[in-house]
Amino acid sequence: VNYIEITNELNTWLQVAEVVATDMTNSDVALASEGAVATAPDSWSAISGPEKAIDGITLGNYSLGQIFHEGSNNTHDTLTITFSSLQELNSIQVFGRTDCCQNRDLFRVTFFGDQQNALYSTVLDSRVNGIDPIVVLPNTQVPEPSTIAIFALGLLGLASRKFQK
């Protein structure tokens, strides 16, 4: 995965306290301190920029400057998080706002590869009792070319054996 895009599935305010994207070693590769970059078309105020979604603070209080909050309602804004390098992700978690308005926190997360192609999409519901769900991602590994070559040679061997009889 090269980057992810997060939108509000309810087409209302997008507000994200934190995105946690763990790789196969369980490291959070969505942190700014790990080289990730968060961008969005706008934000509500100077204290609610997209960088708030990757600063490691999951508490979700707007007045304390702990969340990203889009600038205009019903504009279908997208929060984009670009990783420092291609990542094999294990799980994703999106923390919503906690000081109010949790009913808005239904997130669509779409994962994009290095060719900007959509690899996978899922919906995370952070509206219920302050629970921020974790989604373990499906295994999307592509076999190594050497594995494919060995498999093909095996098939050729079986086919040639059949013709020898």
C-alpha positions as CSV (number, residue, x, y, z in Angstrom):
1,V,0.0,0.0,0.0
2,N,1.3,3.4,-1.0
3,Y,-1.4,5.6,0.5
4,I,-4.9,5.4,2.0
5,E,-7.9,7.7,1.6
6,I,-10.5,8.2,4.3
7,T,-13.9,9.7,3.7
8,N,-17.1,10.0,5.8
9,E,-19.5,7.4,4.7
10,L,-22.4,9.5,5.9
11,N,-21.4,12.5,3.7
12,T,-21.2,14.8,6.7
13,W,-18.2,16.3,8.6
14,L,-15.0,14.3,8.4
15,Q,-13.3,14.3,11.8
16,V,-10.5,12.0,12.6
17,A,-8.5,11.8,15.8
18,E,-5.9,9.3,14.7
19,V,-5.2,6.7,12.0
20,V,-3.2,3.6,13.1
21,A,-2.0,1.5,10.2
22,T,0.1,-1.4,11.4
23,D,2.5,-3.3,9.2
24,M,3.4,-7.0,9.5
25,T,5.8,-6.2,12.4
26,N,3.0,-4.4,14.2
27,S,4.6,-1.0,13.8
28,D,2.3,2.0,13.2
29,V,3.5,3.2,9.8
30,A,0.9,6.0,9.6
31,L,2.7,8.2,12.2
32,A,4.4,11.4,11.0
33,S,7.4,10.3,13.0
34,E,7.6,7.3,10.7
35,G,7.6,9.5,7.6
36,A,3.9,9.4,6.8
37,V,2.3,12.6,5.4
38,A,-1.4,13.6,5.8
39,T,-3.2,15.9,3.4
40,A,-6.7,17.3,3.0
41,P,-8.4,20.0,0.9
42,D,-9.1,22.2,3.9
43,S,-9.6,22.1,7.7
44,W,-11.9,23.8,10.1
45,S,-9.2,25.8,11.9
46,A,-5.5,26.2,12.5
47,I,-5.7,23.6,15.3
48,S,-7.4,20.9,13.3
49,G,-5.2,20.3,10.3
50,P,-4.7,16.9,8.7
51,E,-1.4,16.3,10.5
52,K,-3.5,15.8,13.7
53,A,-4.6,12.4,12.3
54,I,-1.0,11.0,12.3
55,D,0.5,12.6,15.5
56,G,0.0,9.5,17.7
57,I,-2.7,11.1,19.9
58,T,-5.9,9.0,19.9
59,L,-7.9,11.0,22.5
60,G,-10.1,12.9,20.0
61,N,-10.9,16.2,21.7
62,Y,-11.3,19.0,19.2
63,S,-10.9,21.9,21.7
64,L,-7.5,20.5,22.7
65,G,-6.4,20.4,19.1
66,Q,-6.3,16.6,18.9
67,I,-8.3,15.9,15.7
68,F,-8.4,16.6,12.0
69,H,-11.7,18.4,11.2
70,E,-12.6,19.2,7.6
71,G,-13.4,22.8,6.8
72,S,-16.9,22.5,5.1
73,N,-19.8,20.2,5.7
74,N,-21.1,18.1,2.8
75,T,-18.1,18.6,0.6
76,H,-17.1,15.0,0.7
77,D,-13.5,15.8,1.8
78,T,-10.9,13.2,1.8
79,L,-8.1,12.7,4.3
80,T,-5.1,11.2,2.4
81,I,-2.3,9.5,4.3
82,T,0.8,8.7,2.2
83,F,3.3,6.3,3.7
84,S,7.1,6.9,3.5
85,S,7.4,3.8,1.3
86,L,5.3,0.9,0.1
87,Q,3.8,-1.0,3.0
88,E,2.4,-4.4,3.6
89,L,-0.3,-3.6,6.1
90,N,-1.7,-5.9,8.6
91,S,-4.5,-3.8,10.1
92,I,-6.2,-0.4,10.1
93,Q,-7.9,1.6,12.9
94,V,-9.5,5.0,12.7
95,F,-10.2,6.9,16.0
96,G,-13.0,9.4,15.9
97,R,-13.9,12.4,17.9
98,T,-14.7,11.9,21.6
99,D,-15.8,15.3,22.9
100,C,-19.0,15.4,20.8
101,C,-20.5,14.4,17.5
102,Q,-19.5,10.7,17.5
103,N,-22.6,10.0,15.5
104,R,-20.6,11.3,12.4
105,D,-17.8,8.8,12.7
106,L,-18.5,6.2,10.0
107,F,-15.4,6.1,7.9
108,R,-14.7,4.6,4.4
109,V,-11.0,3.6,4.1
110,T,-9.6,2.9,0.6
111,F,-6.1,1.5,0.1
112,F,-4.1,2.3,-3.0
113,G,-1.0,0.6,-4.5
114,D,2.0,2.1,-6.1
115,Q,0.2,2.5,-9.5
116,Q,-2.5,4.6,-7.7
117,N,-4.9,1.6,-8.2
118,A,-7.5,0.9,-5.5
119,L,-6.5,-2.4,-3.8
120,Y,-9.2,-2.7,-1.1
121,S,-11.9,-0.7,0.7
122,T,-13.6,-1.1,4.0
123,V,-15.9,0.8,6.4
124,L,-15.0,1.4,10.0
125,D,-17.8,2.4,12.4
126,S,-16.5,4.4,15.4
127,R,-19.9,5.7,16.4
128,V,-20.8,3.0,19.0
129,N,-19.8,3.6,22.6
130,G,-16.5,5.2,21.7
131,I,-15.2,1.9,20.3
132,D,-12.7,2.3,17.6
133,P,-12.7,-0.9,15.5
134,I,-9.6,-2.6,14.2
135,V,-9.9,-4.2,10.8
136,V,-7.4,-7.0,10.0
137,L,-6.7,-6.7,6.3
138,P,-6.9,-9.6,3.9
139,N,-3.7,-11.2,2.6
140,T,-3.1,-9.6,-0.8
141,Q,0.4,-10.8,-1.2
142,V,1.4,-11.6,-4.8
143,P,3.5,-14.7,-5.2
144,E,7.2,-14.1,-5.9
145,P,8.2,-14.5,-9.6
146,S,10.4,-17.5,-8.6
147,T,7.4,-19.2,-7.0
148,I,5.4,-18.8,-10.2
149,A,8.3,-20.1,-12.2
150,I,8.7,-23.2,-10.1
151,F,5.0,-23.9,-10.4
152,A,5.1,-23.4,-14.2
153,L,8.1,-25.8,-14.5
154,G,6.2,-28.4,-12.4
155,L,3.2,-28.2,-14.7
156,L,5.5,-28.5,-17.8
157,G,7.1,-31.5,-16.2
158,L,3.8,-33.2,-15.6
159,A,2.6,-32.4,-19.2
160,S,5.8,-33.8,-20.7
161,R,5.5,-36.9,-18.7
162,K,2.0,-37.5,-19.9
163,F,3.2,-37.1,-23.6
164,Q,6.1,-39.6,-23.0
165,K,3.7,-42.4,-22.2
